[in-house]
Amino acid sequence: MPLDYTVAVFDLDNCLMDARAVGPLFEPAFEAVRQANQGALSPEALEQALQACWFTAFDLVAQRHHFTPAMRAAGWQQFSQMEAKAPLRGYADIELLPRIPLRRYLVTSGFRRLQDSKIDALGIRPWFEQVLIDAIDAPPTGAAHGKQALFEQILAREGCAPHQMLVVGDNPLSELAAGRALGATTVQTVRPGVEPWPLADHRVDGLQGLLALLSADALRAAADTPPAGPGRRIE
């Protein structure tokens, strides 16, 4: 790993918290999509698509699984009004987040109200320099969105190069692809239910694994540093 990381950008769902921790919150949206399906997708294909909503933003699910306009509209109406309620639990290792020795940002995709409410219910907002939401329901509704532009904003704010950024998350369709496109180092959190992505620079089980990567990097840097000689000062 490079020795000059300054920024770590984290995803939320299936990185810091199991998206399914909200319990039955998604069920009204799922049922609305089922009612609007009208035979367009087989029952098996429909349930597969709905399960994908736990791992990928709804607009991408609707596109990839060929929802009809009625199905998309029914789910959209429900999801856009949802709010998660406290208390909400992250993964067991979420308390390690403040120990990550870099400037930390949170970038998450989804419906703005829902994502904001998850962050507030977890109580983790103070752990980040900034929280940015890639809101799929931001006006104009349906406009192209994505995390790469938000990552570029962070680089500009921090005044650092892409190779100084770690992008930590689970989704090859979202943050990992955006990080790779920018030339950042990607670290996939392979949480339960997450398929390993072979193109990630690193794969870890969770935040303990990320800390281990950073610690190993620091040890290698120390081992590669020549001893101070006469007239040379260690910085």
C-alpha positions as CSV (number, residue, x, y, z in Angstrom):
1,M,0.0,0.0,0.0
2,P,1.2,3.6,-0.7
3,L,2.6,5.4,2.3
4,D,1.0,8.7,1.9
5,Y,-2.7,8.1,2.4
6,T,-4.5,11.2,3.9
7,V,-8.2,10.5,3.3
8,A,-10.5,7.5,3.8
9,V,-13.9,7.5,2.2
10,F,-16.5,5.1,3.6
11,D,-19.7,3.7,2.3
12,L,-22.6,3.2,4.8
13,D,-24.7,0.1,3.9
14,N,-23.0,-3.2,4.2
15,C,-19.8,-1.4,5.1
16,L,-20.5,0.2,8.4
17,M,-24.0,-1.3,9.0
18,D,-25.9,-4.2,7.7
19,A,-28.6,-2.7,5.5
20,R,-31.0,-5.3,6.8
21,A,-30.6,-3.8,10.3
22,V,-33.6,-1.6,9.6
23,G,-35.8,-4.7,9.9
24,P,-39.2,-4.6,8.2
25,L,-38.8,-1.0,7.1
26,F,-38.5,-1.8,3.4
27,E,-41.5,-4.2,3.4
28,P,-44.1,-1.5,2.3
29,A,-42.0,-0.7,-0.7
30,F,-41.4,-4.3,-1.5
31,E,-45.2,-5.0,-1.3
32,A,-45.9,-2.0,-3.5
33,V,-43.6,-3.3,-6.2
34,R,-45.1,-6.8,-6.0
35,Q,-48.6,-5.3,-6.4
36,A,-47.4,-3.3,-9.4
37,N,-45.6,-6.2,-11.0
38,Q,-48.7,-7.6,-12.8
39,G,-46.8,-10.6,-14.1
40,A,-43.9,-8.6,-15.6
41,L,-41.4,-10.6,-13.7
42,S,-41.7,-14.2,-12.5
43,P,-42.1,-14.5,-8.7
44,E,-38.6,-15.8,-8.4
45,A,-37.0,-13.0,-10.5
46,L,-39.1,-10.4,-8.5
47,E,-37.9,-11.7,-5.1
48,Q,-34.3,-11.7,-6.4
49,A,-34.7,-8.1,-7.5
50,L,-36.2,-7.1,-4.1
51,Q,-33.3,-8.7,-2.2
52,A,-30.9,-6.7,-4.3
53,C,-32.3,-3.6,-2.8
54,W,-30.4,-4.4,0.4
55,F,-27.1,-4.0,-1.5
56,T,-27.7,-1.6,-4.4
57,A,-29.6,1.7,-4.8
58,F,-33.2,1.3,-5.9
59,D,-32.8,3.1,-9.2
60,L,-30.0,0.7,-10.3
61,V,-32.0,-2.3,-9.1
62,A,-35.0,-1.2,-11.2
63,Q,-32.8,-0.7,-14.2
64,R,-30.8,-3.9,-14.0
65,H,-33.9,-6.1,-13.2
66,H,-36.1,-4.5,-15.9
67,F,-38.9,-3.1,-13.6
68,T,-41.8,-1.6,-15.5
69,P,-42.5,2.1,-15.0
70,A,-45.3,1.3,-12.7
71,M,-43.1,-1.0,-10.5
72,R,-40.4,1.7,-10.3
73,A,-42.9,4.4,-9.4
74,A,-44.6,2.3,-6.8
75,G,-41.3,1.5,-5.0
76,W,-40.0,5.0,-5.4
77,Q,-43.1,6.5,-3.7
78,Q,-42.6,4.3,-0.7
79,F,-38.9,4.5,-0.4
80,S,-38.8,8.3,-0.7
81,Q,-40.9,8.7,2.4
82,M,-39.0,6.2,4.6
83,E,-37.1,7.1,7.8
84,A,-35.1,4.8,10.0
85,K,-35.7,5.2,13.7
86,A,-33.2,5.2,16.5
87,P,-31.7,3.2,18.0
88,L,-30.0,1.6,15.0
89,R,-26.9,-0.7,15.3
90,G,-24.0,-0.8,13.0
91,Y,-21.7,-3.8,12.7
92,A,-20.0,-4.9,15.9
93,D,-16.7,-3.3,14.8
94,I,-18.1,0.2,14.0
95,E,-16.6,1.6,17.2
96,L,-13.2,1.1,15.6
97,L,-14.0,3.8,13.0
98,P,-12.5,6.8,15.1
99,R,-9.3,4.8,15.3
100,I,-8.7,5.0,11.5
101,P,-5.8,7.4,11.4
102,L,-6.9,9.3,8.3
103,R,-9.3,12.1,7.6
104,R,-12.6,10.3,7.2
105,Y,-15.6,11.0,4.9
106,L,-18.9,9.2,4.6
107,V,-20.4,9.0,1.1
108,T,-23.7,7.0,0.7
109,S,-26.2,6.5,-2.1
110,G,-29.9,6.3,-1.9
111,F,-33.0,8.3,-0.9
112,R,-31.9,11.4,1.0
113,R,-34.4,11.2,3.8
114,L,-33.7,7.5,4.4
115,Q,-29.9,7.7,4.3
116,D,-29.9,10.8,6.5
117,S,-32.1,9.1,9.1
118,K,-29.9,6.0,9.2
119,I,-26.8,8.1,9.9
120,D,-28.6,10.0,12.6
121,A,-30.0,6.8,14.1
122,L,-26.5,5.4,14.3
123,G,-25.1,8.6,15.8
124,I,-21.9,8.4,13.7
125,R,-22.0,11.8,12.0
126,P,-19.4,13.4,14.3
127,W,-16.8,10.8,13.3
128,F,-16.5,12.3,9.8
129,E,-15.1,15.5,8.4
130,Q,-18.2,15.6,6.1
131,V,-21.1,13.4,5.2
132,L,-22.2,13.4,1.5
133,I,-25.3,11.8,0.2
134,D,-25.5,10.7,-3.4
135,A,-29.3,11.3,-3.4
136,I,-31.1,9.5,-6.2
137,D,-34.2,11.6,-5.5
138,A,-32.5,14.9,-5.7
139,P,-34.1,17.3,-8.3
140,P,-34.3,16.8,-11.1
141,T,-35.6,13.3,-10.2
142,G,-34.1,10.6,-12.3
143,A,-30.9,12.6,-13.3
144,A,-27.7,10.7,-13.4
145,H,-25.9,10.4,-10.1
146,G,-22.9,8.6,-8.8
147,K,-20.2,8.8,-6.2
148,Q,-17.3,9.7,-8.4
149,A,-18.2,13.4,-8.5
150,L,-18.5,13.5,-4.7
151,F,-15.1,11.8,-4.4
152,E,-13.6,14.5,-6.7
153,Q,-15.1,17.1,-4.4
154,I,-13.4,15.5,-1.4
155,L,-10.1,15.5,-3.3
156,A,-10.4,19.1,-4.1
157,R,-11.4,20.0,-0.6
158,E,-8.4,18.1,0.9
159,G,-6.0,19.2,-1.8
160,C,-4.8,15.6,-2.3
161,A,-4.2,13.3,-5.3
162,P,-6.4,10.2,-6.0
163,H,-3.6,7.9,-4.9
164,Q,-3.8,9.5,-1.4
165,M,-7.4,8.3,-1.0
166,L,-8.7,5.0,0.3
167,V,-12.2,4.1,-0.8
168,V,-13.8,1.6,1.6
169,G,-17.1,-0.1,0.8
170,D,-18.8,-3.3,-0.5
171,N,-20.3,-2.4,-3.9
172,P,-18.5,-2.9,-7.2
173,L,-21.3,-1.0,-9.0
174,S,-21.0,2.1,-6.8
175,E,-18.1,3.3,-4.6
176,L,-15.5,0.7,-5.6
177,A,-16.0,1.3,-9.4
178,A,-15.9,5.1,-8.8
179,G,-12.7,4.8,-6.7
180,R,-11.0,2.6,-9.3
181,A,-12.0,5.0,-12.1
182,L,-10.3,7.8,-10.2
183,G,-7.1,5.9,-9.4
184,A,-7.8,5.6,-5.6
185,T,-7.0,2.5,-3.7
186,T,-10.2,0.4,-3.2
187,V,-10.8,-1.7,-0.1
188,Q,-13.8,-4.0,-0.2
189,T,-15.5,-4.9,3.0
190,V,-16.6,-8.5,2.4
191,R,-19.4,-8.5,5.0
192,P,-22.0,-11.4,5.2
193,G,-23.9,-11.6,1.9
194,V,-21.3,-9.5,0.0
195,E,-19.7,-11.2,-3.0
196,P,-15.9,-10.7,-3.2
197,W,-14.9,-8.4,-6.1
198,P,-11.6,-9.6,-7.7
199,L,-10.8,-6.1,-9.0
200,A,-10.6,-4.5,-5.5
201,D,-7.1,-3.6,-4.5
202,H,-7.7,-5.2,-1.0
203,R,-10.5,-7.2,0.6
204,V,-11.1,-7.2,4.3
205,D,-13.7,-8.7,6.6
206,G,-14.3,-5.4,8.4
207,L,-12.7,-2.4,10.1
208,Q,-10.2,-4.6,12.0
209,G,-8.9,-5.8,8.7
210,L,-8.6,-2.2,7.5
211,L,-6.6,-1.2,10.6
212,A,-4.4,-4.2,10.1
213,L,-3.7,-3.1,6.5
214,L,-2.8,0.4,7.7
215,S,-0.6,-0.9,10.5
216,A,1.3,-3.3,8.2
217,D,1.9,-0.3,5.9
218,A,3.3,1.7,8.8
219,L,5.6,-1.1,9.8
220,R,6.9,-1.5,6.3
221,A,7.5,2.2,6.1
222,A,9.5,2.1,9.3
223,A,11.5,-0.9,8.1
224,D,12.3,0.8,4.8
225,T,13.5,4.0,6.5
226,P,17.3,4.2,6.5
227,P,18.9,5.0,9.9
228,A,19.7,8.6,10.6
229,G,23.4,9.4,9.8
230,P,25.5,12.4,10.7
231,G,23.7,15.5,9.6
232,R,20.5,13.6,8.8
233,R,17.4,14.2,10.9
234,I,14.4,11.9,11.1
235,E,11.2,13.8,10.4
